[in-house]
Amino acid sequence: MSSKQQSSRQSHNPLPIPPQTTKRSLIFSNVSFDQDEKELLRNLKQNYLGILRVSRLYFRDNDQKPIGAIRIEFKSDELATQFLDEKEIWINDEQYSLRSSLQSLIVSKVPPSTTDATLLQDLKHNYLGIESISRFYDIDRKRVDDIRIDFKSDSSFASIVKNNYILIDGNRRPVQPYWSLICNTSQNAQGCDSEKSVVEQSQNYLTERRVRELFHKHQM
């Protein structure tokens, strides 16, 4: 990596990444790239070790607007941890910081055959404050085994984050924060491909301090 990139990393001070979730398959939303998956993989491998594959995904928000995402799969949990510890991602010589929402989580290993209505009914039976769910799709418009859950409040959010899983149909499904990629390096129209979603930018981002407050509240 160039000295220019290294210097930019050291000078940037993004909001901290929640330390509680480490998976070898990570999803980052609010992004849209022109390259195909092979080109994205080649680009990421230039800067990072242990990446196995990259998949382009998307889901639709409550207004049915498509939100782009990427899934990055690693050879091990340890390599995924190292990637998150960087707190920024370099793609196409552009720098993105990672931010996570206090109102949303991503759940993986959810069977694509399960309908959204069934999932929502099951989740609302076990957890308070769930507002909606959104299914992820691949670039061929096929359902994948990941969903996004949006919460009205943090009443259930804290315990789910603390346990690193959520119960669906009696089974534990792994969770991770809803991460967005926020462009740092370019402010002009020729800069990052990150989608500037007003909804995402207006959400409360989950800082380490806020995580501790939620855990303390849950334990009281």
C-alpha positions in Angstrom: 0.0 0.0 0.0 1.3 3.5 -0.8 2.7 5.8 1.8 0.0 8.3 0.9 -2.7 5.7 1.8 -0.8 4.8 5.1 -0.6 8.5 6.0 -4.3 9.0 5.4 -5.2 6.0 7.6 -3.2 7.4 10.5 -4.7 10.8 10.2 -8.3 9.7 9.9 -10.3 9.2 13.1 -13.6 7.4 12.4 -16.2 6.3 14.9 -15.0 3.0 16.6 -16.2 -0.3 15.3 -18.2 -2.4 17.9 -15.8 -5.1 19.2 -18.4 -7.7 20.0 -18.9 -9.3 16.5 -16.3 -11.2 14.6 -17.3 -13.4 11.7 -15.4 -14.6 8.7 -18.2 -13.5 6.4 -18.9 -9.7 6.7 -21.5 -7.6 5.0 -21.1 -3.9 4.3 -24.1 -1.9 3.1 -24.7 1.5 1.5 -22.2 0.8 -1.4 -22.6 0.4 -5.1 -19.6 -0.4 -7.3 -19.4 -0.7 -11.1 -16.9 -3.5 -11.1 -17.9 -7.2 -11.2 -17.1 -9.5 -8.3 -13.8 -10.7 -9.8 -12.6 -7.1 -10.2 -13.6 -6.2 -6.7 -11.9 -9.3 -5.3 -8.7 -8.5 -7.2 -8.7 -4.9 -5.9 -9.2 -6.0 -2.3 -6.6 -8.7 -2.4 -4.0 -6.0 -3.3 -4.4 -4.5 0.1 -5.7 -7.3 2.4 -4.7 -10.8 3.3 -7.0 -13.8 3.6 -9.9 -12.7 1.4 -11.5 -15.7 -0.2 -14.3 -14.2 -2.2 -16.5 -11.1 -2.7 -20.2 -11.0 -3.5 -22.3 -8.1 -4.6 -25.7 -7.9 -2.8 -28.6 -5.6 -2.4 -31.8 -5.2 -0.4 -34.7 -2.8 -0.5 -35.5 -0.2 2.2 -39.0 0.7 3.4 -39.5 2.9 0.4 -38.4 0.0 -1.9 -35.2 1.8 -2.9 -32.4 -0.6 -3.6 -29.4 -0.4 -1.3 -26.2 -1.9 -2.6 -24.0 -4.1 -0.4 -20.9 -6.4 -0.6 -20.1 -9.5 1.3 -16.4 -10.2 2.0 -15.5 -13.7 3.0 -12.2 -14.5 4.8 -10.2 -17.7 5.4 -10.5 -17.4 9.2 -12.2 -15.4 12.0 -8.8 -14.0 12.9 -8.3 -12.5 9.5 -11.8 -11.0 9.6 -10.9 -9.5 13.0 -7.7 -7.9 11.6 -9.7 -6.5 8.7 -12.2 -4.8 11.1 -9.4 -3.6 13.3 -8.2 -1.4 10.4 -11.5 0.5 10.8 -11.3 1.6 7.2 -11.5 -0.1 3.8 -9.5 0.9 0.7 -11.3 0.1 -2.6 -10.2 1.6 -6.0 -7.8 3.9 -4.1 -10.7 5.4 -2.2 -10.9 5.2 1.6 -14.2 4.2 3.4 -14.8 4.3 7.1 -17.0 1.7 8.8 -20.0 2.8 10.8 -22.8 0.8 12.4 -26.3 1.6 13.3 -28.0 1.4 16.7 -31.3 0.6 14.9 -30.4 -2.3 12.6 -28.6 -5.7 12.6 -27.7 -8.3 9.9 -28.6 -11.9 10.6 -27.1 -14.7 8.5 -27.9 -18.4 7.9 -31.6 -17.6 7.5 -33.1 -20.1 5.0 -34.0 -18.2 1.8 -37.2 -20.3 1.5 -38.6 -18.7 4.7 -41.1 -16.0 3.8 -40.6 -12.5 5.2 -44.1 -12.6 6.8 -43.1 -15.8 8.7 -39.8 -14.4 9.8 -41.4 -11.2 11.1 -44.1 -13.1 13.0 -41.5 -15.4 14.6 -39.2 -12.5 15.6 -42.0 -10.4 17.0 -43.1 -13.3 19.1 -39.6 -13.5 20.8 -38.4 -9.9 20.7 -39.7 -6.5 21.5 -39.2 -3.4 19.3 -38.7 -5.1 16.0 -40.1 -2.9 13.2 -39.3 -4.6 9.9 -37.1 -7.0 8.1 -35.4 -6.8 4.7 -34.1 -9.8 2.7 -30.8 -9.6 0.9 -30.6 -10.6 -2.8 -27.6 -11.4 -5.0 -27.0 -9.7 -8.4 -29.1 -12.3 -10.1 -32.1 -11.3 -7.9 -32.0 -14.6 -6.0 -32.7 -14.5 -2.2 -29.6 -15.2 -0.1 -29.5 -16.4 3.6 -29.0 -12.9 5.1 -31.6 -10.5 6.3 -31.6 -7.0 7.9 -33.7 -6.4 11.0 -34.7 -2.8 11.9 -35.7 -2.0 15.5 -38.0 0.7 16.9 -36.0 0.8 20.1 -33.0 -0.7 21.8 -35.0 -2.9 24.2 -34.1 -6.1 22.5 -31.2 -4.8 20.5 -28.7 -4.8 23.5 -29.3 -8.4 24.5 -29.0 -9.6 20.9 -25.8 -7.8 20.3 -24.4 -9.1 23.6 -25.2 -12.7 22.8 -24.0 -12.5 19.2 -27.1 -14.4 18.0 -30.9 -14.2 17.5 -33.4 -16.9 17.8 -35.4 -17.7 14.6 -37.7 -20.8 14.5 -35.9 -22.0 17.7 -32.4 -21.9 16.1 -29.6 -19.5 16.9 -28.7 -17.4 13.9 -25.4 -15.3 14.0 -25.7 -11.6 13.9 -23.4 -8.7 13.0 -23.8 -5.0 13.1 -25.4 -3.2 10.2 -22.2 -1.6 8.7 -22.2 1.2 6.2 -19.2 2.3 4.2 -18.8 6.1 4.4 -16.5 7.7 1.8 -13.6 9.7 3.3 -11.2 10.5 0.5 -13.2 12.4 -2.1 -15.8 15.1 -1.7 -16.3 15.8 -5.4 -18.7 14.0 -7.9 -15.8 11.9 -9.2 -15.1 10.4 -5.8 -16.3 7.3 -4.0 -19.1 5.1 -5.3 -20.7 5.1 -1.8 -24.5 5.8 -2.0 -25.2 8.9 0.0 -28.4 7.6 1.7 -30.1 10.2 3.8 -31.7 7.5 5.9 -28.3 5.9 6.7 -26.6 9.2 7.5 -29.4 10.2 9.9 -29.3 7.1 12.0 -27.7 6.9 15.4 -24.3 5.2 15.0 -23.2 2.7 17.5 -20.1 3.8 19.4 -18.2 1.8 22.0 -19.4 4.0 24.7 -23.0 3.5 23.6 -22.5 -0.3 23.5 -21.3 -0.2 27.2 -24.3 1.9 28.2 -26.7 -0.5 26.5 -25.1 -3.5 28.2 -25.2 -1.9 31.6 -28.9 -1.0 31.0 -29.7 -4.6 30.0 -28.0 -6.0 33.1 -29.8 -3.8 35.6 
